[in-house]
Amino acid sequence: MTPEAEIVAVRFTKSIIKSAAALSYVEAQARMDDERMLDDLTRDLRNLNRLAKVMRQRRIDRGALTLASPEVKFEIDTETHDPLDAVSPDPYFNKLIRILTTRCMTQAVYFPSGQLAPPEYHHYGLAAPIYTHITSPIRRYADVVVHRLLAAAIGLTPLPDQTKDKNALTALTDNLNYRNRNAQMAGRASVELHTLIFFRTRPTDAEGRIVMVRSNGLIVFVPKYGIEGPVYLMPKEPPKGKAVAIAAASKLDGNVASSDWVVDEKTQTVESKDGKRRFKVLDTVTVHIEVIEPQPNRPKLSLTLVNQC
């Protein structure tokens, strides 16, 4: 590779990696940022980082996307295993735009190359004509499959029988996609569980962004906690596509549902009948977050709009 990150030669071979150091991301970044550190390891890190930036910019120039999702992590008590605090993700406006953009896209899936036409190989996120896993095989079974195919391609091992059968390979990739989706859902369920445990004794107010206007209220995303949920303003769902005023007040799932709002789903706006308050997508609002129990042993997270006159 040249200093401009141009690849001049490629060689695939079986090898053993001899690690020069075991560093966390934080430790590696600290080394690169400390101008006093001039040892070979730190110089190599800086050089690799520079090349990575060149390659990343090249992908972006080709149309690659910076994707994002509303992830949240919890610090866990080592004795009780209860969540102690939420580790805030990036709360800024640009990340929210990336999250909303990502949701509009088809999820990447595993597939055998013979199953689809070459134009469908493209990875929209990386703006790459073809993409596959080639990282450590201890992480995903998909990596193991790719490593076995690569080993066969360079003559190190025989081609696995399973990969010679188109139907078997299709079944394998289908199972990989199924397991991947299950893992994602398990991760989300874990976050949801710890979120309920966290807020059960910590009701709080937090800043959120409106991501959608619905017929009976708002969908609000709270960046600090990675939470997204409904904020009900009305008790019932009015006819779609029309501006509707509801003239009754009631209570829904523990949220006070106010009557004094006019919703227009077409323009994605909601306005109080007195004209003093108006919300639209991406507006900032303050919501109260707490755990309610509308049914016995069925706790759920509740978001309510904090009065901002």
N, C-alpha and C positions, 0 to 999 in steps of 0.2 A: 504494500500500500504506500502511495506517495504521501508527502506532507499535506497534500490537498485532499486526502481521503479518496483517491482514485485507486481502485483495485487493479493491480497489474498482473497478478498471478494467483491461481487457486490450486490447492492440493488437499485432497481428502485422504486421510490415513488414520489408522488406529494409533492412539498415543496415550501417554500418561501425563497428567498435568502436575507439575511441581509448583505448589503454591509458595509465593514469596512472603505472603502475610495473610492473616485472617482479619479483615476489617469490616466493621459495620458501615452502613451508609454515612452515618454521622461522623465516624472516625475518618473515613476517606475524605469527606468534605472538609473536615477540620484541617487535615494535612494540606489539601490543595489551597485552602484560604490563608494558611500561615506562611507568609513570605519568608520567614526565617528558616523554614525547612527546605533544604536543598539536596537531600539525600537521593539516591537513585530511585528508590521506591516512589517517593513523592513526585519526582520528575516524570516518572512513567505514568503516574496517575494523571498528572496535568496534561500530558501529551495525549493519553487516551481520551480524556474529557474533551480536549480541543477537537480531536478527530470526530468524536461522537456529536459534537455541536455542528460541525460541518455537514455530517451525514444527515442529521435531523433537519437542518435547514433545507438541505437538498430535497428531502421527502416533502417538507411543507411547501416548497416551491412547486413541486409536482402536483400538489393538491391534497396531501395527507391531512388528516384531521387530528385534532387534540381532543380525544374522547374523555368523558368524565361520567361518574356515577355518584349518587349520594351515599357515600360510605361513612360509617361512624365506628369508632373503637372505644372500648371502655377499659379503664384501669380497674383491675379486679383485686379484691381483698384476698390475700393468700390464705387466710384461715377460713373465712365464711364463704368465699367465692362470690360475694355480692359485688355489684358494680359500685365503685367509689366515685368516679368522675368520668365524664365523657371527654374524649380527646377530639378536639374540634378539627374538622376538615377545613379546606379552604372555603371561606364563606362569601367570597366576592362575586360580583355580578357576572363576570365573564365565565366563571365556572358553571353558574346556573344556566347560562345560555348553552354551554356545551352539553350539560345534562339533558336539556330539553331537545337539543339537536340529536343527541345520541338515541333518544327514545324513538325518533322517527325512522331509524334505520333498521334494516334486517340484521338479526343477530348472526355473527359469524358461526359457521358450523364445520365439522369435519366431514370430508367426503373423499371417496377414492377417485383418482384422476380420470379413470375411464367412465365415470358416471355422468359427468357434465362436460359441456363443450368448453374449450380453452377460454373464450371470452368471459365465462362465468367464474374463472379461477381468481380474478382480480380481488385484492383485499382493499376495500374502499377506505378503511381507516389509515392504512399505511401507504396508499397510492402505489402499491406494488403489483406487478403482473402475476406473481405467484408467491405464496407464503406457506410455510409449514413450521412445525416445532423442530427445534434442533438443540434444545437446552438439556440440562441434566436429566437423564432418564429416571432419576429417583423421584421426580416431581409428578409426572402424569404418565398414564399408560400410553397416551398418544405419542409421547416422546420415545417410549420403548419401541413402539411399532416403527417410527421413523428411523431410529437407530438400526433396527434390524434390516430394514430395507436398504439403508445406506451401506451397511456392512456387506450386504449381498451385491449391491451395485458396484462396489470396488473390489469384489472378488475375495473377501475375507471369510465369508460364511455362505452356505447354500441359501437360496431363497426359501423362506418359510412356506410350507404347503398352504397355509391359510391365505396367504397373499396371492396365490395362483388362482384362487376361486373367486370370481367376481361377486357372486352372491354372498359368499362368506365374508368378503371384505366389506361389502355394503352393510351386512348385518353388524360387523365390528364397528364401523363408523357410526351407525345408528345408535348402538349401545354407548359409544363414547359420548355422543350428543345427549343421550338420555341421562347418563351419569353426571355429565357436566351441569345439566339443568337441575338435577337433584342436589348437587353440591351447592349451587347458587341459592336454591330455595332453602336449604338447610342453614346456610350462612345468614340469609335474611331472617329466618325464624329465630336464630340465635340472637341476632341484634334486637328483634322485636321483644323477645323474652327479657333480655337485660334492660331494654328501654322501660318496660313495664315495672321491673324491679326497682330501677333507678328512680323513676318518677312517683312511685307509690308513696314514698316518704319525702319527696322533694318537689311539690308543685311549684311552678315557677313561671315567670313571664319572660318571653324571648322574642327577638326580632325575626320576622319571616318575610318571604317573598311570595306573592300570589303567582301561581303557575297556571291556574285555570279558573274561569268563572262558570259555575254550574247554575242550574235553574233554581236551586234552593240554597245557594251559598258559594263559598270559595274553596279552592284547593290551595293550601299554603305549604310551602317548603321552608323548614327551619334549618338553616345551614349549620348552626353550632352543634346540633344534635343529630343531623342527618335524617330528620323526621319530616314526613309529608303526610298530610291528612286533611279531612274536610273541616271547614268552619261553617256550621249551619247558621243561616240567617232566616230561613223560612221552614215551615213544618212539612210542606208538601211540594212535590215537583210539578210546576206549572207546564202548560204546553210548550214544546220545544220550538225554538226559532222565533219566539215573540217576546216583546217587552211586556212583562206582567207585573202587576202590583198585587200583593197579598195583604188583606186587611184583617189579620187575626194574629194573636200572639199565643204561642204554645211552647211546650217543652219537648225536645227531641233528643233521646239518648243522653240526657244529662246536660245538653246545651240549650240555653235559652234561645228560642227561635223567634226573632223579631219580625213584625209584620211590615215595618215601615221601609221597605226596600223595593226598588224597581230593577229587575234584572233583564239584560239584553244579551243573550248568549251569542248572537250573531256578531256583535261588536266586542264581546268579552268585557262588558262593563257592568257595574252594579252601583246604584246611586240611591241615597236616602230620599224619601219622598219630600222632605223639606229642602233638599238640594244642598245641604251643608256637608255631606260626605259622599265621596265618589271614589271607587276603586276600579283598577284595570289590571290586566296581566303585567307582572313584574314590579308592581307597586310594593313598597315596604309597609308592613303592618306589624303591630305588636300583638302576640297571642298569649293566652294563658294556657299552660300545659299541665294536665293532671290526669290521674288514673281514676276512672269511675267504674262502677259495677252495676250496669243496668239490669243484669240477671245474676243470680247467685253463682259464685265461683266462675264468672265469665268477665274478668277485668278487661278493660280496653282503654286506650289512650284517648283523651278528649282534648280538642283544641277549641278555644273560644276567643272571640275577638275582644281585645281590651279596648275600652272606650277611649278614643283619641279625638277629643273635640278640638 
